[in-house]
């Protein structure tokens, strides 16, 4: 009977270890995803700003890139 108790204790200990590792890995993955998301948002805002600087608008619905305007 004590062998079964020892085995059960070992299984419980391993299970806790696995759960803790999964939780740790999950946190790391979430942090990485959040970092990538921040970088994508930052890159998108930079791209948006660059495009806005390259646009010229003559009236509503008539906007072109500056390099398309002769002058």
C-alpha positions as CSV (number, residue, x, y, z in Angstrom):
1,X,0.0,0.0,0.0
2,X,2.8,2.4,0.8
3,X,4.2,1.9,-2.8
4,X,0.9,3.1,-4.2
5,X,0.9,6.1,-1.9
6,X,4.5,6.9,-3.0
7,X,3.5,6.5,-6.6
8,X,0.5,8.7,-6.2
9,X,2.7,11.4,-4.5
10,X,5.1,11.1,-7.4
11,X,2.4,11.5,-10.0
12,X,0.9,14.5,-8.1
13,X,4.4,16.1,-7.9
14,X,5.0,15.6,-11.6
15,X,1.6,16.9,-12.5
16,X,2.2,20.1,-10.5
17,X,5.6,20.5,-12.2
18,X,4.0,20.1,-15.7
19,X,1.2,22.6,-14.9
20,X,3.8,25.1,-13.6
21,X,5.9,24.7,-16.7
22,X,2.8,25.1,-19.0
23,X,1.8,28.3,-17.1
24,X,5.3,29.6,-17.4
25,X,5.5,28.9,-21.1
26,X,2.0,30.4,-21.6
27,X,3.2,33.7,-19.9
28,X,6.2,33.8,-22.1
29,X,4.2,33.3,-25.3
30,X,1.7,36.0,-24.2
31,X,4.6,38.4,-23.6
32,X,6.1,37.6,-27.0
33,X,2.7,38.1,-28.7
34,X,2.3,41.5,-26.9
35,X,5.8,42.5,-27.9
36,X,5.1,41.6,-31.6
37,X,1.8,43.4,-31.4
38,X,3.4,46.6,-30.1
39,X,6.1,46.5,-32.9
40,X,3.4,46.0,-35.6
41,X,1.4,48.9,-34.2
42,X,4.5,51.1,-34.1
43,X,5.5,50.1,-37.6
44,X,1.9,50.7,-38.9
45,X,1.8,54.2,-37.3
46,X,5.2,55.0,-38.9
47,X,4.0,53.8,-42.3
48,X,0.8,55.8,-41.9
49,X,2.7,58.9,-41.0
50,X,5.1,58.5,-44.0
51,X,2.2,58.0,-46.4
52,X,0.4,61.0,-45.1
53,X,3.5,63.1,-45.6
54,X,3.7,61.9,-49.2
55,X,0.1,62.8,-50.0
56,X,-1.3,66.1,-51.3
57,X,-5.0,66.8,-51.3
58,X,-6.7,69.2,-53.7
59,X,-10.3,68.6,-52.6
60,X,-12.4,65.9,-51.1
61,X,-11.9,62.7,-53.0
62,X,-8.9,64.1,-55.0
63,X,-5.7,63.1,-53.2
64,X,-2.6,62.0,-54.9
65,X,1.0,61.2,-54.0
66,X,3.3,64.3,-54.1
67,X,5.5,62.7,-56.8
68,X,2.5,62.5,-59.1
69,X,2.1,66.3,-59.0
70,X,4.0,68.2,-61.7
71,X,5.1,71.6,-60.7
